[in-house]
């Protein structure tokens, strides 16, 4: 699947992923059941991989003043 995003959309998506990662860290820290904690870790890993893929796209944007 290919998803084309504008520069603004890329930034918004990265911000949402960053926020979700922070929330997941808190959820992982408070999870009691091992199965639930593992599921949260898997979700965190997927989002972290997405974050790494978005990083160069967002950082490489040129700003013209």
N, C-alpha and C positions, 0 to 999 in steps of 0.2 A: 504494500500500500504506500502510495506517495501522497504527501500532504504538503501543499504549498501554503506558506504563511507570509504575510507582510512583515516588515521589520517590527512594527508596533505589536502585531499578533505574536511574534516570536518572543518579544520582551514580556508580554502579558502571560504567555504560557510558561516561560521560565520562572516568573515571579510566583505563579500558582504552584509550580512543581516545588520551588524552594519552600514555600509556605507549608505544603503538604508534607515535605520531608521533616520539617520541624515538628509538626503535629504528630507524625508517626513516631518520632523519637520519644515524645512524651507518652504516647499510647503504649509503646513497647516497654517503657520503664514501669508503667503501672499495670501491665498485663499480668494476670495471675496464672492462667492456664498455659502450659507449655505449647499446646497446639495453637492457641490463639497468638501467642508471642511469635511462634515460627511463621504463621501466616502474615503477621505484620512485618516481620523481617523480610520475607519474600517480596511483599509489596514495596517495602523500602528499597530493596535492591533494584527492582525494576524501575522505580522512579529515579533513583540515583544514576542508573545507566542512561535514562532519558535526559537527565540534567546534564550529564557529561556530553551528550550529543548536542544539546542546545547551546552549551557554553561557547564554543567557537563561533557559532552563528551570531549570537547576540553580541559578543565582544568584537567581531570583525566588522560590524556596521560602521560605516564612515559617517561622520556628522559634518555637514557643511554649514558654516555660519555666514 
